[in-house]
Amino acid sequence: MLLTTERLTKDITKAISKAEFGKEPAELYDPIRYIMDLGGKRMRPILTLLSNYIFTEDYTKVMDAAVAVEVFHNFTLMHDDIMDNAPLRRGNATVHEKWNTNIAILSGDVMLVEAYKQLMLVDEKHLKRVLDRFNETAAGVCEGQQLDMNFETVASVTVEEYINMIRLKTAVLLGFSMELGAILGDADDKSCNHLRTAGESAGIGFQLKDDLLDVYGDAATFGKQVGGDILANKKTFLLTRALEKAEGKTKKELEKLLTDKTVSDKAKIAGVTAIYDQLEIKAEAEALIEEYFNKAIESLGKVKGSIFRKHYIKNYLLALIGREQ
């Protein structure tokens, strides 16, 4: 069977459209259907299905679990948007903007319940393990979000602290998505662990790539305002590393750009980017992205299973990381 991203996305979208999220009161359930219908890459459920396909013939048998991962992911987005006071999600109004904050909080809470309902449909022999791993993952995502908020108010963050934060906030869910497919495919424990490592490593690589694109990407293809992280003084890998490396006049200039509110947005973006160039931060970021993706591919190679089927995941991950050069 030849699998394509388009086919998997279509299968997942169809499954989401059939999922029963409740109807009344409409103000509680309509926002759930709204955010789930906004689309996105569906990366996490796709990785669940592809990981399962390494070990089984029919990946559609784990579709409920794949949908659960996507529901949970969108739950985190709904609450993140509230915390960030974000007006848009995938080019559309966020839930708290379209309805209100209280509705968004409550609908998000129900989405977490809905994710559990979908996971409860997995084979009983795997249920306890799946729920244990999901609980650990969900708590990790919340820990990562809290660390991210903490970083907004602390004077400095180390690269190690930043990597740990994005591992928790972003990468552990990718790791769980791949591990989940393997567990439901009756894979051996080592293969499950290798797939989790592959997902986490790729997840860190994806976030680092996003950090890089925020400064060096093209706005039309990136889908966000280039330089947004710079304007927000967001402690990304690039800024964290620049603050570690900068000395003397460069350090003073960087600190001025970060604190002087009289500097225009355009000048701030240009000035900070110039310092990144001077300190060769872009090259360091690219090397680190390569390192984490190499680790992901290496871990995938250790999984026991069809090399041909593992290639689907490898090609999918490589296509995603190459989405913007």
C-alpha positions in Angstrom: 0.0 0.0 0.0 1.3 3.4 -1.0 0.8 6.0 1.7 0.9 9.7 1.0 0.6 12.6 3.4 -2.5 13.7 1.4 -4.2 10.3 1.9 -3.4 10.2 5.7 -4.6 13.8 6.2 -7.8 13.0 4.3 -8.4 9.9 6.5 -7.7 11.9 9.7 -9.9 14.8 8.6 -12.7 12.3 7.9 -12.3 10.7 11.3 -12.4 14.1 13.1 -15.6 15.1 11.2 -17.2 11.9 12.5 -16.1 12.3 16.1 -18.9 13.2 18.4 -18.0 16.1 20.6 -21.4 16.8 22.0 -24.0 19.4 20.9 -25.6 21.2 23.8 -25.0 23.8 25.1 -23.8 25.0 21.7 -21.5 27.6 23.2 -19.5 24.8 24.8 -19.2 22.5 21.9 -19.3 24.7 18.8 -15.8 26.2 19.6 -14.4 22.6 19.7 -15.7 21.9 16.3 -14.5 25.3 15.1 -10.9 24.9 16.1 -10.7 21.2 15.0 -12.0 22.3 11.6 -9.3 24.9 11.1 -7.0 22.3 9.8 -3.2 22.4 10.3 -0.6 19.9 9.3 -2.1 17.1 11.4 1.5 16.1 12.1 0.9 14.3 15.3 -1.9 12.0 14.2 0.0 11.3 11.0 3.0 10.2 13.0 0.8 8.0 15.1 -0.6 6.3 12.0 2.8 6.0 10.3 4.4 4.5 13.4 1.6 2.0 13.7 2.0 1.0 10.1 5.5 -0.2 10.7 4.1 -3.1 12.7 0.6 -3.6 11.4 -1.2 -3.9 8.0 -4.2 -1.7 8.9 -3.3 1.7 10.5 -7.0 2.7 10.4 -7.6 0.6 13.5 -5.8 3.2 15.6 -7.5 6.2 14.1 -9.4 6.9 17.4 -6.1 7.2 19.2 -4.7 9.4 16.5 -7.7 11.7 16.7 -7.2 11.8 20.5 -3.7 13.2 20.0 -5.0 15.9 17.6 -7.8 16.8 20.0 -5.3 17.2 22.9 -2.9 19.2 20.7 -5.7 21.6 19.8 -6.8 21.9 23.4 -3.3 23.1 24.2 -3.5 25.6 21.3 -6.8 27.0 22.5 -5.5 27.6 26.0 -2.1 28.9 24.7 -4.0 31.5 22.6 -5.7 32.8 25.7 -2.4 33.1 27.6 -0.8 34.8 24.7 -3.8 37.0 23.9 -3.4 35.8 20.3 -6.0 37.2 17.9 -5.5 34.7 15.1 -5.0 30.9 14.8 -4.2 29.6 11.3 -5.4 32.8 9.8 -8.8 32.8 11.6 -10.0 34.3 14.8 -9.0 32.5 17.9 -11.8 30.9 20.0 -11.5 33.5 22.8 -11.8 36.3 20.2 -14.7 34.7 18.3 -16.6 33.9 21.5 -15.0 35.0 24.8 -12.3 34.0 27.2 -14.5 32.1 29.6 -16.0 30.0 26.8 -12.6 29.3 25.5 -11.4 28.1 28.9 -14.4 25.8 29.4 -14.4 24.5 25.9 -10.7 23.7 26.2 -11.4 21.8 29.4 -14.0 19.7 27.6 -11.5 19.0 24.8 -9.1 17.4 27.3 -12.1 15.2 28.4 -12.8 14.4 24.7 -9.2 13.4 24.2 -9.5 10.9 27.0 -12.8 9.6 25.6 -11.1 8.9 22.3 -8.1 7.1 24.0 -10.6 5.0 26.0 -11.5 3.3 22.7 -8.1 1.6 22.3 -7.7 -2.1 22.9 -8.1 -2.9 26.6 -4.8 -4.8 26.7 -3.0 -1.5 25.9 -5.3 0.9 27.8 -3.4 1.3 31.1 0.0 1.8 29.4 -1.5 4.3 26.9 -3.2 6.3 29.6 -0.1 6.2 31.9 2.1 7.5 29.1 -0.5 10.1 28.0 -0.9 11.4 31.6 2.9 11.8 31.8 3.0 13.5 28.4 0.1 15.9 29.2 1.7 16.9 32.5 5.0 17.5 30.7 3.3 19.8 28.1 1.8 21.9 30.9 5.2 22.0 32.7 6.8 23.3 29.5 4.1 26.0 29.1 4.7 27.1 32.6 8.5 27.3 32.1 7.9 29.3 28.9 5.8 31.8 30.9 8.5 31.8 33.7 11.1 32.7 31.1 9.3 35.9 30.3 10.1 37.4 33.7 13.6 36.0 34.4 16.7 38.0 33.5 18.5 35.1 31.7 17.9 31.6 30.5 20.6 29.1 29.6 20.5 27.1 26.3 20.1 23.9 28.3 17.1 25.4 30.1 15.6 26.6 26.8 16.0 23.2 25.2 14.4 21.5 28.1 11.4 23.9 27.9 10.8 23.2 24.2 11.3 19.5 24.8 8.4 19.6 27.3 6.1 22.1 25.6 6.4 20.8 22.1 8.5 17.7 21.7 7.2 15.2 24.2 3.8 15.2 22.4 5.5 14.3 19.1 7.4 11.6 21.0 4.2 10.2 22.5 2.4 10.3 19.1 5.0 8.0 17.6 5.2 5.8 20.7 1.4 5.5 20.8 1.3 4.0 17.3 4.0 1.5 18.2 2.3 0.5 21.5 -1.0 -0.2 19.6 1.0 -2.1 17.0 2.3 -4.5 19.7 5.9 -3.3 19.1 8.6 -4.4 21.5 9.6 -2.0 24.3 12.8 -1.0 22.7 11.2 0.0 19.5 8.5 2.0 21.4 11.3 3.8 23.2 13.3 4.5 20.0 10.2 5.9 18.3 9.5 8.2 21.3 13.1 9.4 21.2 12.8 10.0 17.4 9.7 12.1 18.0 11.2 14.1 20.8 14.3 14.8 18.9 12.4 15.8 15.8 10.1 18.0 17.9 13.1 19.9 19.3 14.4 20.3 15.8 11.1 21.7 14.6 10.9 24.3 17.3 14.5 25.4 16.7 13.6 25.6 13.0 10.7 27.8 13.9 13.0 30.0 16.0 15.3 30.4 13.0 12.4 31.1 10.5 11.0 33.8 12.8 14.2 35.8 12.1 15.4 34.5 8.7 12.2 33.2 7.1 10.1 34.7 4.4 6.8 36.1 5.8 4.7 34.8 2.8 5.8 31.2 3.3 6.4 31.3 7.1 2.9 32.4 7.8 3.9 34.7 10.7 5.4 38.1 11.1 9.1 37.8 10.6 10.9 39.2 13.6 8.0 38.7 16.0 10.1 36.9 18.5 12.6 39.8 18.4 10.0 42.4 19.1 8.6 40.3 22.0 12.1 39.8 23.5 11.2 36.1 23.4 14.1 34.0 24.8 14.5 31.7 21.8 17.7 29.7 21.2 19.0 32.6 19.0 18.6 35.3 21.7 19.7 33.0 24.5 22.9 32.1 22.6 23.5 35.7 21.5 23.3 36.9 25.1 25.8 34.2 26.1 28.3 35.1 23.4 28.0 38.9 23.2 30.8 40.9 24.8 31.8 44.5 25.2 30.2 46.9 22.7 28.1 44.2 21.1 26.6 43.2 24.4 25.7 46.8 25.3 24.2 47.3 21.9 22.1 44.1 22.2 20.9 45.0 25.7 20.0 48.5 24.5 17.9 47.1 21.6 16.1 44.8 24.0 15.3 47.5 26.6 15.1 50.8 24.7 11.4 51.4 23.9 12.2 54.4 21.7 13.8 52.1 19.1 11.4 51.5 16.2 10.2 47.9 15.4 12.0 48.0 12.1 15.3 49.2 13.7 15.0 46.6 16.5 14.5 43.7 14.1 17.4 44.9 11.9 19.7 45.6 14.8 19.2 42.3 16.6 19.4 40.4 13.4 22.7 42.1 12.6 24.1 41.0 15.9 23.0 37.5 15.3 24.9 37.6 12.0 28.0 39.1 13.7 28.0 36.3 16.3 27.2 33.6 13.7 24.1 32.5 15.6 22.3 31.4 12.5 25.0 28.8 11.7 24.9 27.5 15.3 21.1 27.1 15.1 21.3 25.3 11.8 24.0 22.9 13.2 21.8 22.2 16.3 18.8 21.6 14.1 20.8 19.1 12.0 22.0 17.4 15.2 18.5 16.8 16.5 17.2 15.6 13.2 20.2 13.3 12.8 19.3 11.9 16.3 15.7 11.4 15.2 16.7 9.5 12.1 19.3 7.5 14.0 16.7 6.5 16.6 14.2 5.5 13.8 16.9 3.3 12.3 17.1 1.3 15.6 13.4 0.4 15.4 12.7 -3.3 14.6 10.4 -3.4 11.6 10.0 -3.0 7.9 12.7 -0.7 6.5 10.4 0.2 3.7 7.6 1.3 6.1 10.1 3.2 8.3 11.0 5.2 5.2 7.5 6.7 5.2 8.3 8.3 8.6 11.8 9.3 7.6 10.7 10.9 4.4 7.8 12.7 6.2 10.1 14.2 8.8 12.7 15.3 6.2 10.0 16.9 4.1 8.7 18.8 7.1 12.1 20.1 8.1 12.8 21.2 4.6 9.6 23.2 4.2 11.4 26.5 4.2 15.1 27.0 3.4 
